[in-house]
């Protein structure tokens, strides 16, 4: 199973926000820390807000922050909400043209593997994957400053 970059970045944004809950973050800093497009990140931030994971504070001193306690953000639920589908093979879709689908045992095995994958993610929260907040924050700050250094003329 491979998660889309959209889901990957959604998780990363939440980890960023949970690393330092004492200050508001902004899209520019998050994009710099992870080396990703601000435009792509804006779509993710918007969706995470619609889903209730983050809140946006407007104005001069605005920014974004978690809208929920990290222990209440389940990773499996987040993945379900941010992935478009879980069609890891053609026979999982309505557009299945595989001639052996009606008799293929692989579909059931892959479905079982997919359910196990999601079940493992269901066992973890944002708090679980962000326990090392000080190290996360240090690494994110280093990444952002090296990105800034790389942009200098």
N, C-alpha and C positions, 0 to 999 in steps of 0.2 A: 504494500500500500504506500502510495506517495501522496503527501498533502500538497495542495496547490500553494504557490507563493503567497496568495491572498491569505490563506489560513495561517501559514508560517508567520507572515508579517503581523497578522492580527494578534497572535500569541506573543510575538516580540514586543509589540506596542504595549500590551498589558504588563509584560514583565518589566519594561522600561518604567511604566507608571508605578508599579509596585515597588521598584527599587528605591524610589525617593518619594514617599507620600507626603512629605512636608512642603513640597513646592509644586507649583503648576508647571507643566511641561508645555513645549510648543512643537509644532510639526517640524520646523526647521531643525531643531536640536535632535529630534528622534531620527529624522532622515539622515542627518550627518552621522549620528552614532552607528547606524546600521548600513550606511552607504546605499540608501535606496531613494528612489524618486519622490520628491515632495508631492507631485501630482497624484501618484499612485497611493501614497500614504494618506492624502486627503480623503480619498474614497473609502479607505479602510477606517479612518477615524470617524467619518460620517456614519458608516454602517455600525461600528461599535457603539456609537451614541444612540442610534435608532434601536439597537438591541438592548440598551440599558447598561452596558458595561462601563461606559465612560460618560462624563459630563463635560460640556464645553462652557467655559466662562468667557463671555465676550468683553470687549473693552480694552483699554490701554494696558492694563496689568492682567489681562486674561490669559487663558491657556486651557489645557485639558488635564483632567485627573480621573482617577477611578471613581465610579459611581457606586461601587459595591466593595465590600470587604474582600480581600484576596481569598479568604477561606470560603467565600460563597461563590466563587467563580470556578465552576467545574470545567476541566479541560475537554472532556468528552462532549459535553453539551455545547461548548464553544465551537468545537470542530464540526459538529452536526449543523450548527447554524451558519458556518462560514464556507463550508464545502458545497459546491453546486450539486454534486451527486457522488455516489460511491460506486459508480459503474467501472469497476476495475478491469472488466473484460466485456466484450461485445454482448454476451448473452445476459448481462445484467440490464441491458437497455431494451426499450420497446422497439428499437430498430435492429433487432437481432436477425442476421442473415446466415448465421452459422448452420450448416446442414446437419451437424451432429448434436445440436442443443437438446433435442427431445430425449436423447439417450446418454448424454454426456454426464459422467460422474464428477468431473472437475468443477462444474458450477457449484454444486453443493459443498465441496471442499473449500473452494475460494470464498463462498459466503460464510462458512464457519470461521475461516481465518479472519475475514473482515470483522465479524462480530467479536472475535477475541481481541482484535486490535482496538476496537471501540471500547470494549469492556475494560481493557487496561487503562485507556485514557480516562474513563469514567471514575477510576479509583484515585485520580489526582486533581488537586485544585491549583489555582494560581499561587496560593501560599506555599504549597509543596514545592513547586518548581522555582520559587523565588526566595527560598530560605537564606541563601547566601547574598543578601541584599547589598552588603558593603562591597563584596567582590564584584557583583554585577554592576553596581554604580561606578566603581573604579574602572572596570573594563569598558563600559559605555562612554565614560568621560575620555579615556585614552583614545578610543576609536574616533570619537567626535573631534578631538584635538588633532589627531593625525590626518583626518579628512580635511580639516581646516588648513593644516600645513601644506597638504598636497594641492590645495587650490590657490595658494599664493603665487604671484607671477615671478 
